[in-house]
């Protein structure tokens, strides 16, 4: 199973990818999480990426393509993976197709999670993320059991720098301009599946499972 989760920031890609990972035992591969870990570890890539991320912009294609190429050849990705937040540009999608072609592999489905712009803003403000495992919480819809502590791994919860209102607006603009055209790219390839991203996390997950299994 090789999947791509598409959708604007706040659509719930990370949450759904984590649930798919647990159900199908295929790793969630999130470029956002990889980049945040690099920032935390103070690596050169992390320091370079942070400037773009804090501004709500995309990290340059060559950086994220390099990270993905390294990640998907790891042992745990052999039987498949769930891409969360990659690709985000047509160039990234083309390079992914080329890389998989070289490995004689292909993507089974691209799941686009659709959510209205208004709702996205509310979902992203008030969100907190675990520094260690990437699990996400929300002060209204999914508060952690203990304040600032992750329910899954007891890591520390933080508000992401890029979950502040101005940066969120920028990220939504960037999504429309750079990432939304991927829907057409994958529709033409015949593997785009669209699911409604409203309702409970479990409802959305049932819809996602229905189109991937
Ligand atoms: P995410 O956790 O997926 O919302 O990503 C957070 C931020 O990381 C994005 O706003 C971008 O700055 C950066 N990022 C993550 N994935 C990519 C990607 N595929 N291409 C470029 N930038 C990315």
Boltz pocket constraint, residues with backbone or C-beta under 6 A from the ligand:
constraints:
  - pocket:
      binder: B
      contacts: [[A, 9], [A, 31], [A, 32], [A, 33], [A, 35], [A, 49], [A, 52], [A, 53], [A, 54], [A, 56], [A, 57], [A, 58], [A, 59], [A, 60], [A, 61], [A, 64], [A, 84], [A, 85], [A, 86], [A, 87], [A, 88], [A, 89], [A, 92], [A, 162], [A, 171]]
      max_distance: 6.0
